[in-house]
Amino acid sequence: MSRTLLRALLFALLAALVACADAGPQRKKRRGVDRMVFRDAPEENAYEKIPLPPQRVRVQARAHTATVGNVAGVANFQMPAPLCQPPKNQPSRTIGPTTDGQLQDACRIPGQGPGYIAVSPNAFGTDNTVALLEMAAAQVNRQFEGVPAIVIGAISAENGGFLKPHKSHQSGRDVDIAYMRTTKGQPKRFELTDASNLDAERTWAFLEALLSTGEVGWIFMDYEIQALLYEALLDNGWTEQALAPVFQYPAGATVPRGVIRHATGHADHFHVRFRCPEADKPDCVD
Ligand SMILES: [Zn+2]
């Protein structure tokens, strides 16, 4: 056999191997949303393992203020009922911390709903997680006309537990969400976001809807994107003082301040961690 032929055969074999490795289970096309393009982003995260602060932060959108305090049973906020697919009767139960947890009778967020698409097969959350995501997406949908749907990525596996490649996402309370961007067309996956394409107004509207409930524990977000949002908010009437309990920026990317914290690997999506539902305490650990 000539050396050229041998080399050609080796190349063909390698190409076949690469094609096989690429054809994982996520490439299967499912009803509603094309899941081929979605990949979980690897997360390297110093904050993943730190417990939540006991004090809640709540943003009051219209007043441009944020309050810190024990607002258990936040005034004026009624947890909506989630829309799960398929519908279920048993309430969900979340157990343990997000880095070593389980999930029972999970609510699977539908592949699409008002203002969002859910593109990960790991679309299982607590009832509260799904209800809050659906509420915030619907609110943005009402507020902004003709914009693309928000891309929701991984939440948890059906029964929780370790979810590759994450350190957390184990108990139905962590969610990866794409930044809202100014680019045209419907995105179906996470894409690197920066000053040239961040839709700060819409991204903040979504975050604000979540933060107004007092149910958010942490949000992990690239420090530079925090800066873009923060500066946009100052231009819109927010004060540095009001934003201090919310943003780590401008204190520094390693300073323990704010609900929104820098974590590497979060320039194409942000990560929201919800607090334990009252009904699941003390088994659920913040
Ligand atoms: Zn995440």
Residues whose N, C-alpha, C, O or C-beta is under 5 A from the ligand:
A	BS01	ZN	V175 D176 H271
